[in-house]
Amino acid sequence: MAASGPPAPATSLVSAALAALRAAGETGDGDAVAELLAPDVVFHSPLTSRLRFEGKQEVTALHRDIFAVLDGLTTTEPLALGDTGSFSFHARVRGVELEAMNLVRCNEHGQIVDYTVFVRPLPALATLFAALPPRVSARRRGRLKGTLAATLARPLAFAIRTADRFVPAFL
């Protein structure tokens, strides 16, 4: 039995969106990301399931914040099937190596409507958690809340990076 629903966009539209998203990431171009997003796009945070970023304007602003904290971003070749595509990327956040996977779903116009990022290893995710939320919080809620977010997140990142140095010796 076939699933019914809206027709999936041609894989070539998804492939074009992925190529443009990769180029925008490698150059840190938030405006280029904006051109790829559907008005009702939803971005699922790699940091918490308690927060989603919704709408083209908010997801674009988030990408500007992301590009501000990541260094040396490089991407891999994408995979696309139907209306869904993915690619991985490598970057550094505060000197910590990060590896991530982008998973996007596009509409019939090749615009990104659903966007999820998965990040590893844990020390990189914790460092990203210490770097990105304070910046996003300051932009959305003010400097005081940004400072509070940083104060809460930094000790966790430090603890996880420290544990990562020593715990493997016990395994």
NORSUL-V897015 format. One record per residue. NEAR is the number of other C-alpha atoms within 10 Angstrom. D_LAST is the distance of its C-alpha to the last C-alpha in Angstrom with 2 decimals. Layout:
NEAR;D_LAST  NEAR;D_LAST
This chain:
3;47.95  4;47.45  5;46.12  6;48.78  6;48.49  8;49.32  10;49.29  17;46.21  19;46.90  17;47.22  18;43.97  14;45.75  19;46.07  30;42.35  22;41.62  15;44.01  24;42.35  27;38.91  16;40.36  16;42.00  24;38.91  23;36.85  16;39.67  19;39.90  22;36.19  18;36.29  14;39.35  21;38.32  16;41.56  21;41.62  13;45.27  16;44.45  23;41.86  21;44.66  15;46.82  23;44.32  25;43.94  18;46.03  15;47.74  15;45.72  23;42.27  21;39.23  22;35.99  20;32.87  16;30.55  19;26.90  16;26.33  9;27.81  8;29.67  7;32.19  11;33.93  15;35.80  17;38.07  17;41.33  16;44.22  22;44.80  14;45.51  16;42.38  24;40.02  22;41.76  18;41.37  19;37.67  18;37.31  17;39.11  20;36.58  21;33.65  19;35.25  15;35.80  15;32.09  22;30.72  19;31.28  15;31.47  18;31.31  16;31.51  20;31.69  12;31.28  11;33.89  16;34.55  15;34.80  20;37.69  15;38.99  16;41.89  22;41.67  21;37.92  21;36.07  21;32.79  20;31.34  19;28.23  19;28.32  19;26.40  20;27.27  18;26.24  23;26.52  14;26.95  11;25.38  17;22.15  18;21.85  22;22.42  18;22.77  19;24.94  18;27.02  20;30.59  20;32.19  23;35.93  23;38.80  28;42.31  21;45.75  14;48.74  14;49.55  23;46.18  24;45.23  30;41.72  20;41.91  19;38.29  22;35.38  16;31.67  17;28.87  16;25.15  20;22.81  15;19.26  14;16.73  14;16.40  22;17.11  24;20.20  24;21.29  24;21.09  25;23.05  25;25.51  22;25.84  23;26.83  23;29.22  23;30.98  21;31.95  26;33.79  23;35.83  20;36.58  18;37.38  17;39.72  15;41.49  13;41.89  12;42.28  13;43.14  15;41.67  12;41.15  18;38.90  19;37.07  16;36.48  14;35.27  21;32.79  20;31.45  13;31.28  13;29.19  20;26.80  17;26.06  14;24.07  16;21.73  21;21.20  15;20.67  12;18.09  17;16.02  18;16.39  12;15.42  12;12.25  14;11.41  10;11.98  10;9.78  10;6.90  8;5.19  7;5.65  5;3.80  5;0.00
